[in-house]
Structures are given as structure tokens and as C-alpha cells.
Amino acid sequence: MTRLILASQSPARTKLLTEAGIQHEVLVSDVDEDAVQAKYGVTDPHDTALLLARAKAEAVAALPESEGALVIGCDSVFEFDGESHGKPYTAEVARERMLRMSGSQGVLHTGHWLVDCRDTAADVEDGEDADTPEGTGATVGAVSSAEVHFADMTSSDIDAYIATGEPLHCAGSFTIDGLGGAFIRKVDGDPHAVVGLSISTLRDLLVHANVGITELWDTDVQ
């Protein structure tokens, strides 16, 4: 069985994979996102999402627990009025953002990076008695973006939502799969990307590792 490791502590991402029938483990990276962005000077929301996804995937891929597995890292960045919005963390920041977002739209970029940590032919020493290695050495990424259209929100709507604590730790200060879904009119693009992990993008990346997504299905789950 091919092992897949999700390099993220996001409950939404692991729930999404589970509901899609994809068996996986979770290993959280210790990547300092601010330090990574400062090092590379990336400001474009699309590129920032991919950069951080790669940093997380490669950090987890370097751990001994990842040997023999595939690692997928993800990161989401919300683009609004030409600005990059990550997690707001405070009620004040979330309120200011949501007042601007009310009745408007922005683009949620979710970066994905896959690292194949399985042994490759080059890893097997000459003469060593070993099974045929399946690893490809692939390290590939892609970004899935979707335009999110928000309903008009009153100040009391926004205050009530912030009081739940949900938007404080979400890119863009909203969710689509939780309480915040009440304020989203429509999504143009992959809705899974708005949750934080595009299943179809994962499928495309797995091709580079010679793995079909059906190989990861947990067929015992009803």
C-alpha cells in the first residue's frame, strides 16, 4: 500500500481527504512561514501559496518518518484588491477584512507540493537484494485557484462570526465548509481549493510519481 502523508495540521484538509476516501497520515512541519517569505521575497499571492506549500512538504519529507512515503504539502493565500491575505489571527484584523469583502469577491489560491520519498533505482546499491524500487524522485507542485463571491454582510453578521473564533485561523478570514459558508454566494473554480486541498490537483501531481489516486482509496470505508 502506497503511503500518503499530509504535511498540514489543518483539520479541514484531513477531513477532505478522509471524505474522498483517501488513506493518509498527518505529519506537521515546523516551517516558519514569515521567515520563508522573507528569504525569497515573494509577494505575489499565487507564488506565495506554492512557495509555502513546497517548504512544508520538503520539511516533512526530510523527516525519517517519511521514508518510503509520498508527502503532500498545501498552503492557501487569499488575494483581495491586489493584496495577499493569510490568517488574520486577531478579531480586529478579521473584522476590517470582512467589512471590505462584504458584497465583493476575491481569489483563493491553494498551493500543492508533492515529494516522492520512496526509494528510486539510484538508491539501491549494486548487487543489493531488494524489491524493485517504486520511487520516482518526483518533487512537483501546482496551484489551484478559485474566485469566491461574498454576500452582503452586516456588522452584526461579522461580529457574530468572529465571536465563534472560526475565521481567525483561516486564510482570508473565512471558510466554505463551516459557518462561513453562509456568507459565500458562489465559487468560480474548484471548491475543494477553497477548503484547502484540491483533490483533482492531487490526482494530477500523483501522475508524476506513477501513482493513480485510486491506489490510495480506502475501499473499506462505506
N, C-alpha and C positions, 0 to 999 in steps of 0.2 A: 504494500500500500504506500503510495506516494504521500509524504507528509507535507502539509502546508502550515506555515507559521505566519500569523498576523502580527506584525510589528506595531501594535497600537493598543492602547488601553481603552479605546472608545467602545462603550457598551453597544452603541448603535451599529458599529461595523461588525462586531462579532455576532450580534443578533441577526444582521442582514445575511451574513454567511450561513449561519445556522438555519435560517428560514429558507435559504436557497438550497439547503441540503448538502452544503459543502463542509466536509470534516476539516477541522483546523485546530491548531494550538495557539496560545497567545503568549508572546514574549515582548515585554515593553522595553523600548530603548531609553537611554538616558541622554538623548540628544538635547543640547541647549539650542533652541530654535533661534533665539536672538543672536547668539554667537555665530551660528551658521550663516545667517543673513548678513551679519556684519562682515564676515570673512569674504563673502563673494559679492557683496554689494548689489544683490538682486532686489529690484523694486517692482518689476512687472508681476502682477498677481498670478498670471498663468505660469511663469517661470519659477516664481517663489514656491508655488504648490508642488511643482515637480522636484525642485531642489530639496525641499524638506522631506518629501516622500523618499527620495533617494538616500538622504542622510539617515533616516530612521531604518530603512531596510538594510543598509550596509552596516550600521552599528549592530543590529541584531544578527546579521549574517556572520559577523566576526565572533560571535559567542560560540563556545563549544557545544552548547545545546542545539545549535542549528545545523550541525554536521549531518549531512545526508537528507536535508530537507529543502523545500522551496520557501523563500521568505518574501512576503508582500508587505510593503510599507505604503502608507497613504497619508496625505495631508490636504486639508481644504482651506482655501482662501476665498473670501467674498470680495468681489470687485463692485464698487458703487461710486458713481461720479468720478471715475478715474482713480479712486483710492483703494488700497488693499486693507481689508478688514479681517483680522483674525478674531480670537476670542476677546470679548470686552472685559471680562473678569469683574468689573465693578458695575453697580446699578446706574451710576451717573453716565458712564460711557455707553452702556446699553440703551438707556433712555434717549440720549442725544442721537444715537444712530437710528433708532426705531422711529423717532419723530420725523427724521428725514426720509426714511424708507417708506413710510405710510403712503399708499396710493401710487408708489413708483415701482421701479424694477432694477435688478442688478444681476450680475453673473456669478454663480458659484463655481469655482474651479477646484476640482479634486485631482491631485497628482497621485499617480501609482508608480511604484518601482518594484520590480521582481528580480530577485537574485537566486540563482540555482546553486545551492551548496552541496549538491551530490557529487560524488567522485566522477571525474572525467577520465578518459583513456590516458591522459598525460599524468594523472595522479597514481596510476598503477605501475609499479616498478617492473622492469623486465624480469620475466620468469616467475613473478609472484602468482600464486594460485588464488585467483579471485574471480568473483562473478563478473560478467560483462558490465562495465560501468554505464550508468544511465545518464550521468550528468552532462550538461552541455556547456557549462561555464557561462550561461547567459546572464547578463545584467542589463535589463531593458526597462524603459518606462514610457508612460503616456499620460496625457491629461484628458479628463472628461469634463466638459463644461456644460452648464445649463442655465438658461435665463429664468430667473424667479420673479414673478409678478405678485406684488403685495396688495392686499385690500386696504381700504382706508381704516386706520386705527385711531381710536380716540385716546386721549391721555389716560383715561381710566382703564382702557384695554391694556395699554402698555404698562401701566403701573401694576395691574393685576398679574400680568405675565411675568414681569420682572420679579415680583414677590414670590413666585414659585421657585426661582433660582435656576430654572431651565436654560434661559438664554445666556447666562453669564459664562458658560464654558463651551459655547458653540460658535464656530466661525460665522461671522455675520450677525450674531445675536439672535438666531432663530433656528428652529428645527422644522422639518416637514413631517417627521414620523412621530411627533409628540404633540404637546399642547400648541406649539407654534403653527401647526398645520391649519388651524382655524383662520389664520391671517394670510394664507397664501391662496391667491386666486387661480393661478395656473403656473405650470412649468413647461418651458420650451427646451426639450432636451431630455437626457436620461435622468429620471427621478432618483435612481439609485446614487447618482453622482452627488445629488443634493444631500442624501443621507450620509455620504462619506466614503462610499466604495462602489464603483460601477462593476457589476458582475460581468457585463459584456466586455468591458475593458480588461478585466482579469482574464477572461477567456482568450482574448487576443494575445495577451502577454504570455500566457501559458504555452501558446503555439511555439514560441521561441525556445522553450525548454522541452519541446517534443512531448508535451503532456496535454491530453484532452481534459476539459473540465469535467466530463462525465466520470473520469477516473477518480475524482475527488468526492463524488456523490456518496452520501451515507444512505444507502438504499434500505437500511433497517429502520430509518425514521419515517413514520407514516404522516 
